[in-house]
Amino acid sequence: MKTLQRATPCVGICSTTYGDLVCRGCKRYAHEIVQWNGYDTDQRDMVWQRLLALRAETVRCALEVVDQVRFAEVLIGFGLPVDEPWPVLAYEVLRRIVRREQPIEAFGLSARGEQVTALALLRQIDADIYQRALAHYEHSYRVSAQ
């Protein structure tokens, strides 16, 4: 998963400035955001591993690859690495196709359950990742994140 990691998980939509303990944008904990620049490579990798694992768990519940060949073609077309876990790659594909008028099946994917647009599915996945991140925070630190 290392190849999809950016310098920072920040997506420019930080809610911790408004008092959230878990950012609604990147899903990091407030203390991770504050301390990020002081983290060494191992500490950053641990945060990334948690974020990507939450993303993968959530995507597995919401999506499936229905056409492996088409999905591989899409990955290559977007310049994404084909050797990463499919849920992480499917999320990256969704991020790239939200403004297109094509159904997600055109990209080798299918929603589990109700068929929705790529944008609606991405919003649902992001909301679910946020809820999982909240639960993880509350479990790990034994305090309410809300």
Backbone as JSON Lines, residues from 0, in Angstrom:
{"i":0,"aa":"M","n":[0.82,-1.19,0.0],"ca":[0.0,0.0,0.0],"c":[0.87,1.26,0.0]}
{"i":1,"aa":"K","n":[2.13,1.07,0.09],"ca":[3.06,2.18,0.19],"c":[2.98,3.1,-1.03]}
{"i":2,"aa":"T","n":[2.73,2.55,-2.22],"ca":[2.77,3.35,-3.43],"c":[1.62,4.35,-3.52]}
{"i":3,"aa":"L","n":[0.52,4.13,-2.81],"ca":[-0.6,5.06,-2.85],"c":[-0.54,6.1,-1.73]}
{"i":4,"aa":"Q","n":[0.43,5.97,-0.86],"ca":[0.56,6.92,0.24],"c":[1.16,8.23,-0.27]}
{"i":5,"aa":"R","n":[0.53,9.31,0.13],"ca":[1.07,10.64,-0.16],"c":[1.89,11.07,1.05]}
{"i":6,"aa":"A","n":[2.48,12.24,0.96],"ca":[3.27,12.75,2.09],"c":[2.41,12.87,3.34]}
{"i":7,"aa":"T","n":[1.16,13.25,3.17],"ca":[0.24,13.38,4.29],"c":[-1.14,12.87,3.85]}
{"i":8,"aa":"P","n":[-1.91,12.31,4.75],"ca":[-3.26,11.87,4.39],"c":[-4.24,13.03,4.2]}
{"i":9,"aa":"C","n":[-3.82,14.25,4.53],"ca":[-4.71,15.41,4.5],"c":[-5.37,15.57,3.13]}
{"i":10,"aa":"V","n":[-6.68,15.82,3.15],"ca":[-7.43,16.07,1.91],"c":[-7.95,17.5,1.87]}
{"i":11,"aa":"G","n":[-7.5,18.31,2.81],"ca":[-7.86,19.73,2.8],"c":[-9.24,20.04,3.35]}
{"i":12,"aa":"I","n":[-9.84,19.1,4.06],"ca":[-11.15,19.3,4.67],"c":[-11.03,18.92,6.14]}
{"i":13,"aa":"C","n":[-10.38,19.76,6.92],"ca":[-10.09,19.42,8.3],"c":[-11.2,19.88,9.23]}
{"i":14,"aa":"S","n":[-11.75,18.95,9.97],"ca":[-12.8,19.3,10.93],"c":[-12.27,19.37,12.35]}
{"i":15,"aa":"T","n":[-11.0,19.04,12.55],"ca":[-10.45,19.09,13.9],"c":[-10.33,20.53,14.39]}
{"i":16,"aa":"T","n":[-10.26,21.48,13.46],"ca":[-10.21,22.89,13.86],"c":[-11.52,23.33,14.49]}
{"i":17,"aa":"Y","n":[-12.57,22.54,14.28],"ca":[-13.88,22.84,14.87],"c":[-14.16,21.97,16.09]}
{"i":18,"aa":"G","n":[-13.14,21.25,16.56],"ca":[-13.27,20.48,17.78],"c":[-13.45,18.99,17.62]}
{"i":19,"aa":"D","n":[-13.52,18.48,16.4],"ca":[-13.63,17.03,16.2],"c":[-12.33,16.35,16.62]}
{"i":20,"aa":"L","n":[-12.44,15.22,17.3],"ca":[-11.25,14.44,17.66],"c":[-10.8,13.53,16.52]}
{"i":21,"aa":"V","n":[-11.71,13.27,15.58],"ca":[-11.39,12.52,14.38],"c":[-11.76,13.4,13.19]}
{"i":22,"aa":"C","n":[-10.82,13.64,12.3],"ca":[-11.05,14.52,11.16],"c":[-12.04,13.88,10.19]}
{"i":23,"aa":"R","n":[-13.02,14.64,9.77],"ca":[-14.0,14.15,8.81],"c":[-13.42,14.04,7.41]}
{"i":24,"aa":"G","n":[-12.32,14.73,7.16],"ca":[-11.66,14.67,5.85],"c":[-10.75,13.48,5.71]}
{"i":25,"aa":"C","n":[-9.65,13.47,6.46],"ca":[-8.64,12.42,6.29],"c":[-8.82,11.24,7.25]}
{"i":26,"aa":"K","n":[-9.66,11.4,8.27],"ca":[-9.96,10.36,9.26],"c":[-8.83,10.12,10.27]}
{"i":27,"aa":"R","n":[-7.83,11.03,10.3],"ca":[-6.8,10.92,11.33],"c":[-7.34,11.5,12.63]}
{"i":28,"aa":"Y","n":[-6.69,11.13,13.72],"ca":[-7.03,11.68,15.02],"c":[-6.4,13.06,15.14]}
{"i":29,"aa":"A","n":[-7.03,13.93,15.95],"ca":[-6.56,15.3,16.1],"c":[-5.09,15.35,16.51]}
{"i":30,"aa":"H","n":[-4.69,14.49,17.44],"ca":[-3.3,14.52,17.88],"c":[-2.34,14.08,16.78]}
{"i":31,"aa":"E","n":[-2.79,13.23,15.87],"ca":[-1.95,12.81,14.75],"c":[-1.73,13.96,13.78]}
{"i":32,"aa":"I","n":[-2.78,14.75,13.59],"ca":[-2.67,15.91,12.69],"c":[-1.69,16.93,13.27]}
{"i":33,"aa":"V","n":[-1.85,17.21,14.55],"ca":[-0.99,18.19,15.21],"c":[0.46,17.73,15.2]}
{"i":34,"aa":"Q","n":[0.7,16.45,15.43],"ca":[2.06,15.93,15.58],"c":[2.67,15.39,14.28]}
{"i":35,"aa":"W","n":[1.91,15.4,13.18],"ca":[2.33,14.75,11.94],"c":[3.74,15.14,11.51]}
{"i":36,"aa":"N","n":[4.05,16.42,11.49],"ca":[5.36,16.85,11.01],"c":[6.5,16.38,11.89]}
{"i":37,"aa":"G","n":[6.21,16.02,13.13],"ca":[7.22,15.5,14.02],"c":[7.35,13.98,14.01]}
{"i":38,"aa":"Y","n":[6.44,13.31,13.31],"ca":[6.48,11.85,13.24],"c":[7.64,11.38,12.37]}
{"i":39,"aa":"D","n":[8.23,10.25,12.76],"ca":[9.23,9.64,11.89],"c":[8.5,8.75,10.88]}
{"i":40,"aa":"T","n":[9.25,8.14,10.0],"ca":[8.66,7.32,8.93],"c":[7.83,6.18,9.48]}
{"i":41,"aa":"D","n":[8.3,5.51,10.52],"ca":[7.56,4.39,11.1],"c":[6.22,4.85,11.68]}
{"i":42,"aa":"Q","n":[6.22,5.98,12.36],"ca":[4.97,6.5,12.94],"c":[3.98,6.87,11.84]}
{"i":43,"aa":"R","n":[4.46,7.51,10.78],"ca":[3.58,7.86,9.66],"c":[3.04,6.6,8.99]}
{"i":44,"aa":"D","n":[3.9,5.61,8.82],"ca":[3.46,4.35,8.21],"c":[2.37,3.68,9.04]}
{"i":45,"aa":"M","n":[2.48,3.74,10.36],"ca":[1.45,3.14,11.22],"c":[0.11,3.84,11.04]}
{"i":46,"aa":"V","n":[0.12,5.15,10.94],"ca":[-1.12,5.9,10.7],"c":[-1.69,5.52,9.34]}
{"i":47,"aa":"W","n":[-0.84,5.53,8.32],"ca":[-1.29,5.16,6.98],"c":[-1.88,3.74,6.96]}
{"i":48,"aa":"Q","n":[-1.23,2.8,7.63],"ca":[-1.73,1.43,7.65],"c":[-3.13,1.36,8.24]}
{"i":49,"aa":"R","n":[-3.35,2.09,9.34],"ca":[-4.69,2.1,9.95],"c":[-5.71,2.72,9.0]}
{"i":50,"aa":"L","n":[-5.36,3.84,8.39],"ca":[-6.3,4.52,7.48],"c":[-6.64,3.65,6.27]}
{"i":51,"aa":"L","n":[-5.63,3.04,5.69],"ca":[-5.88,2.2,4.51],"c":[-6.62,0.92,4.88]}
{"i":52,"aa":"A","n":[-6.39,0.39,6.07],"ca":[-7.12,-0.8,6.52],"c":[-8.59,-0.46,6.73]}
{"i":53,"aa":"L","n":[-8.87,0.7,7.34],"ca":[-10.27,1.13,7.51],"c":[-10.94,1.29,6.15]}
{"i":54,"aa":"R","n":[-10.22,1.9,5.22],"ca":[-10.75,2.1,3.88],"c":[-11.04,0.77,3.21]}
{"i":55,"aa":"A","n":[-10.1,-0.16,3.3],"ca":[-10.27,-1.46,2.66],"c":[-11.46,-2.22,3.24]}
{"i":56,"aa":"E","n":[-11.58,-2.23,4.57],"ca":[-12.7,-2.92,5.22],"c":[-14.04,-2.35,4.73]}
{"i":57,"aa":"T","n":[-14.11,-1.05,4.65],"ca":[-15.35,-0.38,4.27],"c":[-15.69,-0.64,2.81]}
{"i":58,"aa":"V","n":[-14.68,-0.54,1.95],"ca":[-14.91,-0.75,0.52],"c":[-15.36,-2.19,0.25]}
{"i":59,"aa":"R","n":[-14.78,-3.16,0.95],"ca":[-15.19,-4.56,0.76],"c":[-16.68,-4.75,1.03]}
{"i":60,"aa":"C","n":[-17.22,-3.99,1.96],"ca":[-18.64,-4.1,2.29],"c":[-19.54,-3.4,1.27]}
{"i":61,"aa":"A","n":[-18.99,-2.43,0.55],"ca":[-19.81,-1.6,-0.34],"c":[-19.65,-1.92,-1.82]}
{"i":62,"aa":"L","n":[-18.54,-2.5,-2.19],"ca":[-18.21,-2.68,-3.61],"c":[-17.68,-4.07,-3.89]}
{"i":63,"aa":"E","n":[-17.73,-4.43,-5.15],"ca":[-17.05,-5.65,-5.59],"c":[-16.56,-5.43,-7.01]}
{"i":64,"aa":"V","n":[-15.5,-6.14,-7.36],"ca":[-15.0,-6.11,-8.73],"c":[-15.76,-7.2,-9.48]}
{"i":65,"aa":"V","n":[-16.47,-6.8,-10.52],"ca":[-17.27,-7.77,-11.29],"c":[-16.63,-8.11,-12.63]}
{"i":66,"aa":"D","n":[-15.68,-7.29,-13.06],"ca":[-14.98,-7.55,-14.32],"c":[-13.49,-7.26,-14.08]}
{"i":67,"aa":"Q","n":[-12.75,-8.32,-13.77],"ca":[-11.33,-8.19,-13.44],"c":[-10.52,-7.57,-14.57]}
{"i":68,"aa":"V","n":[-10.81,-7.99,-15.8],"ca":[-10.06,-7.49,-16.95],"c":[-10.29,-5.99,-17.13]}
{"i":69,"aa":"R","n":[-11.55,-5.59,-17.1],"ca":[-11.88,-4.17,-17.25],"c":[-11.28,-3.35,-16.1]}
{"i":70,"aa":"F","n":[-11.38,-3.85,-14.89],"ca":[-10.83,-3.16,-13.74],"c":[-9.32,-2.97,-13.89]}
{"i":71,"aa":"A","n":[-8.62,-3.99,-14.35],"ca":[-7.17,-3.88,-14.57],"c":[-6.87,-2.84,-15.64]}
{"i":72,"aa":"E","n":[-7.68,-2.8,-16.69],"ca":[-7.49,-1.78,-17.74],"c":[-7.68,-0.37,-17.18]}
{"i":73,"aa":"V","n":[-8.68,-0.22,-16.33],"ca":[-8.95,1.08,-15.71],"c":[-7.78,1.5,-14.83]}
{"i":74,"aa":"L","n":[-7.25,0.56,-14.05],"ca":[-6.11,0.87,-13.18],"c":[-4.92,1.37,-14.0]}
{"i":75,"aa":"I","n":[-4.65,0.66,-15.09],"ca":[-3.54,1.05,-15.95],"c":[-3.8,2.42,-16.57]}
{"i":76,"aa":"G","n":[-5.03,2.64,-17.02],"ca":[-5.4,3.92,-17.61],"c":[-5.25,5.09,-16.64]}
{"i":77,"aa":"F","n":[-5.52,4.85,-15.37],"ca":[-5.37,5.89,-14.35],"c":[-3.96,5.95,-13.77]}
{"i":78,"aa":"G","n":[-3.11,5.04,-14.21],"ca":[-1.74,5.02,-13.7],"c":[-1.64,4.51,-12.27]}
{"i":79,"aa":"L","n":[-2.6,3.69,-11.88],"ca":[-2.59,3.13,-10.52],"c":[-1.84,1.8,-10.52]}
{"i":80,"aa":"P","n":[-1.18,1.49,-9.42],"ca":[-0.42,0.22,-9.35],"c":[-1.36,-0.97,-9.27]}
{"i":81,"aa":"V","n":[-1.14,-1.96,-10.09],"ca":[-2.03,-3.13,-10.12],"c":[-1.72,-4.12,-9.01]}
{"i":82,"aa":"D","n":[-0.64,-3.91,-8.27],"ca":[-0.25,-4.87,-7.24],"c":[-0.73,-4.48,-5.84]}
{"i":83,"aa":"E","n":[-1.56,-3.47,-5.72],"ca":[-2.13,-3.07,-4.43],"c":[-3.41,-3.87,-4.19]}
{"i":84,"aa":"P","n":[-3.88,-3.96,-2.95],"ca":[-5.15,-4.65,-2.67],"c":[-6.31,-4.0,-3.42]}
{"i":85,"aa":"W","n":[-7.2,-4.81,-3.96],"ca":[-8.27,-4.29,-4.79],"c":[-9.17,-3.27,-4.08]}
{"i":86,"aa":"P","n":[-9.48,-3.42,-2.78],"ca":[-10.36,-2.42,-2.17],"c":[-9.75,-1.02,-2.14]}
{"i":87,"aa":"V","n":[-8.46,-0.94,-1.9],"ca":[-7.79,0.36,-1.89],"c":[-7.79,0.95,-3.3]}
{"i":88,"aa":"L","n":[-7.57,0.11,-4.3],"ca":[-7.58,0.57,-5.68],"c":[-8.98,0.96,-6.13]}
{"i":89,"aa":"A","n":[-9.98,0.21,-5.71],"ca":[-11.36,0.54,-6.07],"c":[-11.75,1.91,-5.52]}
{"i":90,"aa":"Y","n":[-11.31,2.21,-4.31],"ca":[-11.57,3.53,-3.72],"c":[-10.91,4.62,-4.57]}
{"i":91,"aa":"E","n":[-9.69,4.39,-5.0],"ca":[-8.99,5.37,-5.83],"c":[-9.69,5.55,-7.17]}
{"i":92,"aa":"V","n":[-10.2,4.47,-7.74],"ca":[-10.96,4.58,-9.0],"c":[-12.22,5.4,-8.75]}
{"i":93,"aa":"L","n":[-12.94,5.11,-7.69],"ca":[-14.15,5.89,-7.37],"c":[-13.83,7.38,-7.26]}
{"i":94,"aa":"R","n":[-12.76,7.71,-6.59],"ca":[-12.37,9.12,-6.44],"c":[-12.16,9.78,-7.79]}
{"i":95,"aa":"R","n":[-11.69,9.02,-8.76],"ca":[-11.37,9.58,-10.07],"c":[-12.57,9.65,-11.01]}
{"i":96,"aa":"I","n":[-13.62,8.88,-10.74],"ca":[-14.74,8.82,-11.69],"c":[-16.0,9.53,-11.2]}
{"i":97,"aa":"V","n":[-15.94,10.18,-10.05],"ca":[-17.17,10.75,-9.48],"c":[-17.84,11.78,-10.38]}
{"i":98,"aa":"R","n":[-17.12,12.45,-11.2],"ca":[-17.71,13.49,-12.05],"c":[-18.11,12.97,-13.44]}
{"i":99,"aa":"R","n":[-17.89,11.72,-13.67],"ca":[-18.25,11.14,-14.97],"c":[-19.7,10.68,-14.95]}
{"i":100,"aa":"E","n":[-20.27,10.64,-16.08],"ca":[-21.69,10.26,-16.21],"c":[-21.87,8.75,-16.41]}
{"i":101,"aa":"Q","n":[-20.81,7.98,-16.29],"ca":[-20.87,6.55,-16.55],"c":[-21.19,5.78,-15.27]}
{"i":102,"aa":"P","n":[-21.89,4.67,-15.4],"ca":[-22.11,3.83,-14.22],"c":[-20.81,3.16,-13.8]}
{"i":103,"aa":"I","n":[-20.7,2.81,-12.52],"ca":[-19.46,2.22,-12.03],"c":[-19.16,0.87,-12.69]}
{"i":104,"aa":"E","n":[-20.18,0.22,-13.21],"ca":[-19.97,-1.07,-13.9],"c":[-19.07,-0.9,-15.12]}
{"i":105,"aa":"A","n":[-19.06,0.31,-15.72],"ca":[-18.19,0.58,-16.86],"c":[-16.72,0.52,-16.48]}
{"i":106,"aa":"F","n":[-16.44,0.52,-15.18],"ca":[-15.07,0.49,-14.68],"c":[-14.74,-0.86,-14.02]}
{"i":107,"aa":"G","n":[-15.64,-1.83,-14.21],"ca":[-15.4,-3.17,-13.68],"c":[-15.87,-3.35,-12.25]}
{"i":108,"aa":"L","n":[-16.62,-2.38,-11.72],"ca":[-17.07,-2.41,-10.34],"c":[-18.58,-2.51,-10.25]}
{"i":109,"aa":"S","n":[-19.05,-2.93,-9.1],"ca":[-20.49,-2.96,-8.84],"c":[-20.72,-2.71,-7.36]}
{"i":110,"aa":"A","n":[-21.75,-1.95,-7.06],"ca":[-22.1,-1.7,-5.66],"c":[-22.8,-2.93,-5.1]}
{"i":111,"aa":"R","n":[-22.52,-3.24,-3.86],"ca":[-23.24,-4.31,-3.19],"c":[-24.54,-3.69,-2.7]}
{"i":112,"aa":"G","n":[-25.64,-4.26,-3.09],"ca":[-26.92,-3.67,-2.69],"c":[-27.43,-2.72,-3.76]}
{"i":113,"aa":"E","n":[-28.04,-1.65,-3.31],"ca":[-28.69,-0.69,-4.21],"c":[-27.67,-0.04,-5.15]}
{"i":114,"aa":"Q","n":[-28.05,0.06,-6.42],"ca":[-27.18,0.71,-7.4],"c":[-27.28,2.22,-7.25]}
{"i":115,"aa":"V","n":[-26.16,2.86,-7.05],"ca":[-26.12,4.31,-6.87],"c":[-25.0,4.88,-7.73]}
{"i":116,"aa":"T","n":[-24.96,6.2,-7.82],"ca":[-23.92,6.85,-8.59],"c":[-22.57,6.7,-7.87]}
{"i":117,"aa":"A","n":[-21.51,6.93,-8.61],"ca":[-20.17,6.86,-8.02],"c":[-20.04,7.88,-6.89]}
{"i":118,"aa":"L","n":[-20.58,9.07,-7.07],"ca":[-20.49,10.1,-6.04],"c":[-21.25,9.69,-4.78]}
{"i":119,"aa":"A","n":[-22.45,9.17,-4.93],"ca":[-23.22,8.72,-3.77],"c":[-22.51,7.58,-3.05]}
{"i":120,"aa":"L","n":[-21.93,6.68,-3.82],"ca":[-21.22,5.55,-3.23],"c":[-19.96,6.02,-2.5]}
{"i":121,"aa":"L","n":[-19.23,6.95,-3.09],"ca":[-18.03,7.49,-2.43],"c":[-18.41,8.2,-1.13]}
{"i":122,"aa":"R","n":[-19.49,8.96,-1.17],"ca":[-19.94,9.64,0.06],"c":[-20.34,8.64,1.14]}
{"i":123,"aa":"Q","n":[-21.02,7.58,0.73],"ca":[-21.42,6.54,1.68],"c":[-20.19,5.86,2.28]}
{"i":124,"aa":"I","n":[-19.23,5.53,1.44],"ca":[-18.0,4.88,1.91],"c":[-17.26,5.81,2.86]}
{"i":125,"aa":"D","n":[-17.12,7.08,2.49],"ca":[-16.42,8.02,3.37],"c":[-17.12,8.17,4.71]}
{"i":126,"aa":"A","n":[-18.45,8.21,4.7],"ca":[-19.2,8.3,5.96],"c":[-18.98,7.05,6.81]}
{"i":127,"aa":"D","n":[-18.96,5.89,6.17],"ca":[-18.72,4.64,6.89],"c":[-17.3,4.58,7.45]}
{"i":128,"aa":"I","n":[-16.32,5.04,6.67],"ca":[-14.94,5.08,7.16],"c":[-14.86,5.98,8.39]}
{"i":129,"aa":"Y","n":[-15.53,7.11,8.33],"ca":[-15.52,8.04,9.46],"c":[-16.12,7.39,10.71]}
{"i":130,"aa":"Q","n":[-17.22,6.68,10.55],"ca":[-17.84,6.0,11.7],"c":[-16.91,4.92,12.27]}
{"i":131,"aa":"R","n":[-16.23,4.21,11.4],"ca":[-15.27,3.19,11.86],"c":[-14.09,3.85,12.57]}
{"i":132,"aa":"A","n":[-13.63,4.98,12.04],"ca":[-12.52,5.7,12.67],"c":[-12.93,6.2,14.06]}
{"i":133,"aa":"L","n":[-14.16,6.7,14.18],"ca":[-14.67,7.13,15.49],"c":[-14.69,5.96,16.47]}
{"i":134,"aa":"A","n":[-15.2,4.84,16.01],"ca":[-15.29,3.65,16.88],"c":[-13.89,3.2,17.29]}
{"i":135,"aa":"H","n":[-12.95,3.23,16.36],"ca":[-11.58,2.84,16.66],"c":[-10.97,3.78,17.68]}
{"i":136,"aa":"Y","n":[-11.2,5.07,17.53],"ca":[-10.68,6.06,18.48],"c":[-11.26,5.81,19.87]}
{"i":137,"aa":"E","n":[-12.57,5.66,19.94],"ca":[-13.23,5.46,21.23],"c":[-12.76,4.17,21.91]}
{"i":138,"aa":"H","n":[-12.57,3.13,21.13],"ca":[-12.09,1.86,21.67],"c":[-10.64,2.0,22.16]}
{"i":139,"aa":"S","n":[-9.82,2.67,21.36],"ca":[-8.4,2.78,21.69],"c":[-8.13,3.7,22.88]}
{"i":140,"aa":"Y","n":[-8.88,4.79,22.97],"ca":[-8.59,5.78,24.01],"c":[-9.63,5.81,25.12]}
{"i":141,"aa":"R","n":[-10.63,4.96,25.01],"ca":[-11.66,4.82,26.06],"c":[-12.35,6.14,26.39]}
{"i":142,"aa":"V","n":[-12.53,6.98,25.38],"ca":[-13.27,8.24,25.54],"c":[-14.18,8.42,24.34]}
{"i":143,"aa":"S","n":[-15.23,9.17,24.53],"ca":[-16.15,9.47,23.44],"c":[-15.5,10.48,22.51]}
{"i":144,"aa":"A","n":[-15.58,10.21,21.23],"ca":[-15.01,11.12,20.22],"c":[-16.0,12.18,19.8]}
{"i":145,"aa":"Q","n":[-17.22,12.1,20.3],"ca":[-18.24,13.08,19.88],"c":[-18.72,13.9,21.03]}
